């Protein structure tokens, strides 16, 4: 699987676990998010996000694992670059992505939550805020 990108794995996983749109299997919709993997675009609540390549890959990974606790190591090893993203680059991308998503949600919801012991949890739906 070394040559398979994270986006391709998420599409495959999405096809196997969720009844997705039959006409466009490269589009994933989860909660407030719509990810067009082929076009490498993402929207939240209908507004397009401006993401770097690494931020997009991290978001695609998180969308494939909603509400699960994920370690940074798991995301680093599953990146579309085959693990070549350095930890500092990943951390910068994660912080930037978190800020961008928080800005979209305002003070109402945090899409990426930091859990104890350096875990991340993706909450794709603002209506499920606790």
N, C-alpha and C positions, 0 to 999 in steps of 0.2 A: 504494500500500500504506500510505499515511499513516494511514488509519483502521483498519488491522488491528493488533490487539494481538499482543504477543510470544507470548502463550499460544495464540492462534489459529494463528500461524505454526508454533509447535512441534507443535501437533496435526496440521497439514497435513504438515509435514516427517515426523513420526512415522508417519503413515498411508502416506506414500510410500516410506519407507526401512525400516521395521520391521513385521513381521507383528504387529499389535497385537490386543488383545481386540476381537472384532467387536461384542459387545454393548455395550461401553462405550468408544468411541473417545476420550472425554475423560479417560480414566485412562491415565497413562503409568507404566510400571514399568521402572526401569533399576537394575541392581545391588541395593543395599540400599534403594533409594528407591521410593516409590509416590506419585505426584502426581495428585491429582484436580483438574484444572484448572477444571472447572465449579464445584466447591464451594470452590475455592481453599484446599485442604488438602494437607499434605505429611506423609508419615511416613517415618521411617528405622528399619529393623529393627523395624517394627511399632509404633514409638512416634511419636505425633503431635508435629510441630514447631510451636511458636508463632512465627509469622513476621509481620513487618510486610508491607504491600503491596509495598514496594520489594524487600524480601528475597525474597518469594515470586516476583516477576518475575525477579529475578536467578537464583534457583534453577531456575526453569522454563527460562530461557535455557541455563544450564549443563547441565541434564539433556538438552537438545536437542543438545548438543555434547560428549558425554563423551570424555574423554582427549585432547581437542584443546587446543592452546595458544590462549588467547583474550586479546586486549588489553582494557584497560578501555574504550578508545575504541569498540571493536566492541560491547561490551555497552551502553554509553551510547547509541549510535546505534540499537540494536535494542530499546530498552526499550518496554514497552507504553504508556508515556506519550508516545510519539512523539518521544523525545529531549528531553523537557522536564525530566527528572530532572537536577538539577545535579550536578556532579562531586563536590562535598563530600558531598552526600546519598548518592550512589552509594558513595563510599568508606566512609562510616559503615555503610551497609547491608552492604557486602561484608565488612568487619571483623566486624560483628555476626553475620552468617550463618556466617562461618568459625568464630567462637567457639562458636556454638550447635552446629554440626556436629561440631566437635572434642570438645565436651562429651558429645555422644551416643556418639561412638566411643571416648571415653576415650583412653588413651595408645596404643591399638593401631593407629590409622589416621588420616590427615588426608585428608578428602574433597576439600578445596580446597587445592591446592598452589600456592605462588608460585614461578614459574620465573624464571631470570635475565632481566633487561631488562623487568621489570614485566609479566609474562604470568601468567595463571592457568590451571591445569589441573584439571578436575573428575574425580576418581576415584570413581565411584559404588559400587564393590564393595570392601568391606573385605578380601575374600579375595585381591584382586590387589595388596595392599600390597607395596611393595618395600623 
